[in-house]
Amino acid sequence: MFNKLLIISGPTATGKTDLAVKLAEKYNGELVSGDSCQIYKGMDIGTGKDQPDTTPIHLIDIITPDQKFSVADFQKIGLETISNIQSRGKLPILVGCSGFYIDSLINPNYNTFSVKQNKFLRFILNRFSITTLQKIYKLLDSQNFSKLNHSDINNHYRLSRKIEIKLFKKNIRNSKLDIRHFDLLHISLTAPLDFLYKRIDARVQKRIDIGFLEEITNLLKKYKWSDPGMQIGAYQCLKPYFKHKTSEELKNCLQKWSYAEHSDARRQSCWFKTKSGALFFDITDKKFPKNIFNQVTKWYTKP
């Protein structure tokens, strides 16, 4: 039991957290968020932050929106958290849609944190637009570019860091990370894209209805649009509205936000299907919960 790790992944709007909570209740588990956006305090509605009442969930609300946070930071805290859960005889359930974050916890070759910041390169990259950084990174590493979600693609700091790592990868230490060999089961949820698009559109409207605009208004009293947390796609999509505040602008922003999430869903679906080595379950199949529980039971009870 002490090295078991269950992963629930999949594109946005597939119901990962709800499933993970049910699994945690049955198998004495605790959730570990593998979401690159939910680490920020006060950014709840825009990131779709679910905080179940009955089940602990770790690695959400750990920094403020004006703080920088890298995959290497997540890796360190994530491994410590998983180890702590296992030491208490409980099952850690890593749930999220950020492929980089999940990969950093289970891939022993993921040691890019040893690439130090290059001040001269950062000075140059800071002068470039996000669009230019996207083109540079895609040229340098088209394969990993396809893994990025909308927030990563539109985050100046994260793009600069990825370019830095790619350019100075020769400086990475040859030794592998000290990651234990997990007894791992990776479940990934999937669904037809048109089905996901409808769920995404409904969720976008729901977030507006429950106060997303008010959340942004309160955040702007403390933070700037240029702060790392405010680079998250959902917030950037609404930025034009806060300049003009017209109903037409809001309509345009919501459409942009929906399309951005559609793009994320396509990218995430592709990445998990081709890169993760997971077992896939279509959420439009009425038997999918039963099939997942059967699979997890076999794995969980195996010595």
Secondary structure, 3 states (H helix, E strand, C coil): CCCEEEEEECCCCCCHHHHHHHHHHHHCEEEEECCCCCCECCCCCCCCCCCCCCCCEECCCCECCCCCCCHHHHHHHHHHHHHHHHHCCCEEEEECCCHHHHHHHHCCCCCHHHCCCCHHHHHHHCCCCHHHHHHHHHHHCHHHHCCCCHHHHCCHHHHHHHHHHHHCHHHCCCCCCCCCCCEEEEEEEECCHHHHHHHHHHHHHHHHHCCHHHHHHHHCCCCCCCCHHHHCHHHHHHCCHHHHCCHHHHHHHHHHHHHHHHHHHHHHHHHHHHHCCCEEEECCCCCHHHHHHHHHHHHHHCC
